[in-house]
Amino acid sequence: MTLNFRINELSLYTTEGQVRYEFGSDLTVLEGPTGVGKTTLLELIKYGFAAGEARLAPVATESVHDVAIDVSIGKEQFLIVRSLDAKKSKNVRVTDLITGERLPDHSVGDGESSFNSFLLEKLGFPDDVRAAAQRSRSSKPGSRVTFGDVFKFMYIPQYAINRDIADSRDSYYEPKRKAVFELLFRFTDPEILSMQSQVNILNGKIDVATGQLRTVLDFLRDSNTSDREEVTAKLATAAEEQERASEELAALREELDPVIDRQTQAYRDLLTDAERTLSEARASVQDLVREREQIATERRRVLSDRARLERMRDAGARLASIEFSVCPRCMQSLNRQVADDQCRLCLQPDPVSPDQASDSYELQQLQIQLEEMDAQREVTEQQLARVQRMVVERESLVEKLTATLEERTTQRVTPRLQAFSDASDRRATARTQQEHLEALLQQWDRVSDIELEVKNLVSEQERLKTNIAARKAALESHKTIILDDIEKEFKATIKGLRIASVETSGFDRDNYLPLINGKAFTKAMMSGGGSMTAMQIAYWTSLMTVAEKTGVPYPSILIIDGPRLALDPGSVTCKAIYQRLVRGVTEAPGAVQFIVADNEIPNDYHGNFGRVGFDYAHPTVSTVRHPGQGNVDVIASADE
C-alpha cells in the first residue's frame, strides 16, 4: 500500500466568485481543447503546495485571489489555502478538516519554509535530509530535500512529459533525484543520507588538513631540516653558544666597571644636567614666542576697535551740521522755531556735541589697553632675548661636555667595548637561531598534530562508510526485488503501448531511469516526440503500480498533463495509454489517484472514470470570460 496522498477538492477564489472542482474518482480526466486552462488548473495545484516555481497564466495572476486544496495525507485531512497576492503568498493557511482546528500559518519562501517541513513530516520524512553526491571525492554536504523534490514524482507537467523525467537531464540535480527515488522506495533512509553527507564533509576536512600538512612539510624542507631530532640537536647547540656568550659578557662587565672613574661620571652628570636645562630653555623660547604672537594679535584687534569708534564719531559730527528744511518722510516744510539744543526734525534733545566724542570713555579704555599691551610686549621681548642667550650657552656647554666624554671613552673604554659588542652579537645571534629553531620545532609539532587529525578524520570517515555499507546491504535484497518488479512492469507496459520506435526496453539499476533499445532514453528517443510521451506514461505508471503492491512510502497520486501529447489520436499507442491508466486504478480501487489533463479521450474508448469537460465558453476558471480560441498564449508555448 502506498502512502495515501489524495486531492479531494480544489477551489479557486476569483475576482468574480468561487470555482470548485471535486476529484471523487480514482481517475479524473480534465478534457478540453488547448487554451481552456487545464494546465493552469494543474499549475495552481503546484502553487498551492508551494512545490517549486509554478507556471501561472495571466488569468490566474490577474483574476485568482486564493487557491484552496482539500487534501488527504495518510490518515489526516487538511484544507490548504495560499494567496496569489505577492505580499500574502509567503504564508499558507492550514486547517485540520477532521478536528476543525485552524493550525498555525506556515511560511514559504527561498529560506527556511515551515510549510515544507509540515508536508515532509506528513509524508514521514524529516526536513533536514540532504542529497549528497556519492562521488569519491565530493566535499559538499548536498542540497536539502524539499517537498518540491518529492512533488516531481507526483506531477508530470506538460513541458516535461515529452522531454525529461524529473529533471534528469540536469546533472547537478541527479543526486537529489536519486535520493528522493531511494527514499520513496526505501532503498535508503534519512540516516544513511545523513551519514553520506557527513562522509562528503569529511572529504573536505581531509583535503584541507592534507593541504596544510603539505604546506608545512614544504616549509620544513626549505629550512634544510630533515626531521625533529635534527632540529632538537641544533637547538641544544645554539643554547650552549648563548650560554658561553653570556658568561663572556659578565666577565667583560667586571673588567669595564673600574675603568669608568669618578671624573668621567661627574662629566656625565654635568652633561645630563646641561641637556635638561637646554631642553627647558628651548621650551621657554617656544612659550615666549607664542605669548608675543598673542599680544600682537590682541593689539591689532584693539587698534581695529579704536579706528571703528573714530569713524563713528566723525560720521556723527558730519551729519550734525545738516539742517533739514522738509521732512524726509512726508516732505512737509520744517520752517519752525526750535531751541538750540533740540533736533529740528524730531524736537528731541540733540545729543551731538562737537567735542563730546573726542574723549569718549570707549576711546580712553582702548588707549589704556594699547599702552598696557606695549609695555607687556616690551617685557616679553626682553625675556625672549635672555632665554635665547641661555639656549646658545647651554648648547655650547653640551657640545663641550660631549666632546670631553667621547675623548675619555675612546682612550679608556673603547677597546673593551668592542669585545663587549662582539660577545653581545654572538649572544643575539645564538638567541635568534634558537627562536628560529623553536619555530621549526613548533612546525614539526604541528606536523604531528595534523597527521593525527587526518588519521582521525579518515578513521571517522571509514567508520561512516562501513555503517553506510552495512545499512545498504540490509536493504539490498529489498532493492533488488523492487527494481526487478519495476523493470518487469515497465517492460510489460512498454510492450502493451506498442510504441513504434521501441524494440527493447529495460531499467537502469544505477540511475533509476528507462533504457530504450539498450540506451538511455534521452539518447534513444527524440525529445518532443510522441514516443517520449508514451514512454513517460509507461515509466510513471509502472512506478505507481509497483509502489502500491510493495507498501513503500510512495505518494498515491499521479498528476499527468498531456499524456497523448504529440501522439496521433488515431494510433494504437494513443488508445493504449488510457487502457493503462484505467488499469492502474482498477487493479486496486481507492488505492491510487490519477488526475489527467488531455485535449480529448479516444472516441472508441470508454472507462469507469470521472470526466470534466471544458471549452472556450466554459474554461477552467469559469468565472472569468475566456477571450476565445487563438487569443491567449498557452503556458506550453510561452515556455518554448
Disulfide bonds with the S-S distance in Angstrom:
none
